[in-house]
Amino acid sequence: MSEGLLLIGASGLAREVVAAGIAGVTGILDDDESRHGGEFAGFPVLGPVALAAERPEQLLVCVGPGAGRRGIVRRLADAGVREDRYEIFAARSARIGASSMICAGSILLDAVVVTADATLGRHVVVMPNSTITHDDVLADFATLAAGVSLGGGVRIGEAAYVGMNAAVRQGVAIGADAVVGMGAAVLEDVPEGETWAGVPARNLGEKR
C-alpha cells in the first residue's frame, strides 16, 4: 500500500472499515456527485468510482450488497483496473487460521473467526462476530452479516447474502445470489437466487 488506499463507496461498510482501524486511506470514491469535494468518515470524497482507473492507490470496494460490489469490479475491469489493485482488509481482532485463504478485495471485520482450510473468494465481506469453520468456501462477492455461524464444509455461492445471526448446518450449499434471512437455521441446500428464512429455513415462496 505504498501509494495509499482508496475506499470505493461512501457507505456504512466504509465507516465499519474505518472504525476497525484500516490504515493508509487517502480518500473515498463515490458516484453521488453531491458528496464530491466533501468528507465522509473523516476522509475526502475525491470523485466518482471511475477515477480509480486514473489513480495509483490500492482499492477496497466498500459497497454492502454483493451484486453491487460485483458490478463495480466489472466496471473497473473494463476500464483496465487489474485484480492486484485490490487490497485485503482484516480487522486486528479477526482470527484467521494459517491454512485458510483470503482472496483480493475481501473484508473481515471485528471478531471474525476463520478456522482451518477455509477459502474466501474475491471481494467477500464478513461482518463482525461471524464464524467460518473448517473447509468452508465462500465464492466471490458473498456477504455474511453480523453473527453468522457456518458449520464445516459449507458452500456459499457468488453474491449470496446470509443475514444477521443465521446458522448454516455443516455441508450445506447456498446458491449464487440467494438470500438467507436473519436468524435463520439453514438445514438443507438453498437453490440459486431463492430467498429462505425461518427456523428451520424454508423458501419464502413456498406454502407453509
N, C-alpha and C positions, 0 to 999 in steps of 0.2 A: 504493500500500500504506500509506496514511496511518493506517489503522486497525490495521495489523499483518496477520499471516498465520497461518492455522491449517492444519496438516498433517492430512489425514484418513487414518488408518491408522497404527498403531504397528507398523511393518514394516521389513524390510530395506531397501526402497526409501526409506522415510523417513530411515533412517540414511545411505543413499547421498547423498540430497539435502542433509542437514545437513553431511556431510563435504565436499561440493562447494562449500560456502560460502554457502548461502542465508541471506538477511538478513531481519530483521523478524518472525521466528517468535514468536508469543505462547503457543502451546500446540498440543496434539495431541488429536484426537478419535478414539475407537475404541469399538466396540461390546462389547469384552471388559470386563465390569464389574470384574473383578479388577484391572484396570490403573487404574481411576478413582481419582484422588487421589494417584497415584504419579507417577513421572517416567519418561520414555523419551527416549533420545538427548539428555538434558540439559534437556528441556522438560516442563512439567506436562501430564499427561493429564487434560483438563478434563471429559470426559464422553462420551456416545455421539455417533455421527455426526449424529443428528437435531438436535443442539444447534446445528449450523451455521446452521440457518434462523433462529435467535434471536439470533445474534451479528453484529457489524458487520464482522468481518475478511474479507479476501480468503481464498480457499481453494485448496489444492493437494491433489489426490487421490493419495495415495502407496500405492496397492494394486497389487501386481505384476501379477496376471492381468488382461488386458483386459476379460474378461467381468465381473470383479469391479468394476473401475472403472466400467464401463457401468451396472451395477446400482446403484451408489451415486449416480451422477449422475442417474439416472432417479428414484430415491427422493427426492433433494433437489429435483429439478424439481417433483415432485408436491407438495412442501412449500413451493414458491414461490421457490426459490433460482434466480436468473437466471444466464445464462451469463456475464455481465460480472463476476460474483463470482469467477471462476476466474483465477488467476494463471498466467503462463508462467514457467518456470524454465529457464535455460540456464547451465551452469557457465561460469566465466570462461574456461576453457581450450577451450570449444566454439567452433568457427568456422562461422559461418552466412553464406552468400552474400547480398548485398544484394537479389538478385532472388528469393530464396526466401521462403516464407510459413510462419509457425508460428502455429497457432491456440490458442485459450484452453485452459488446463489442461495443456498439453504440457510434458514434462520431457526435457531433453537434458543428459546427464551429461558427465564429463570426457573431453576429447579427441575428442568427436563432431565430424565434419565434414559439413556440408551445403553443397553447391556451388551450382549455378545453377538457378533456376526450379523448385525442388522445392517441394512442398506437404505440410505435415504437418497433419493434421486435429486435432480436439479430443481432448485427454487421451491423446495419443500418448506413449509412453515409449521413449526411446532410451538404452540403457546405454553405458558407456564404450567408446571406441575404435571406434565404428561409423562407417561412411562411407555417406552418402546422396548420390548424384550427380545429374546434370542431369535434370530433368523427372520425377523420381520423385514418386509420390503415395502417401502413407500415410494411409489412412482413419482415422476416429475410433476411438480405443481400441486401435490397433495397438501391438505391442510388438516392439522389436528388442533381443535380448540382446547381451551384450558382444561386440565384434569382428565384427559382421555387416558385410558389404560388399554394396551394391546397385549393379548396373550402371545405366546410364541408362535412363530410361523405364519403370522397374519400377512395378508397382501392387501395393500391399499392402492387402488388404481389411479391413473393420471387425473389430476384436478379434482379428485374426490374430496369431500368435506366430512369430517367426523366431529359432531357437536360436543359442546362442553359436558364433561363428566360421563361421556359414553364409555362403555366397556365392550370390547370385542373378544370373543372366545378364541382360543388357540386354533390355528389352522383355517380360519375363516377368510374369505376373499371379499373385498368390497370393490365393485367395478368402477371403471373410469366415469368421472362426472357424477357419481352417485352422491347422495346426501344422507347422512345419519343424524337424527335429531338428538338434542341434548338429553342426557340421562338415559339413553337407550342401552339395552342389553342385547347385543348382536350375537345370536347363536347359530346363524346359518348364513350362507353366502348372499350378498346383496348384488343383484344384477346391475349392469352398466346403466347409468342415467336415472335410476329409481331413487325415490325418497322413502326411507324407512324410519320409524320411530316407535317408542314404546318398550315395555318390559313384559315378555320378550319382544324384540323389534319385529315389526311387520311392515309390508308395503302399504303406504298410506292410501294407495289406490284400491286396495282390496277391502271387501266387506268383512267385518269382524263378527 
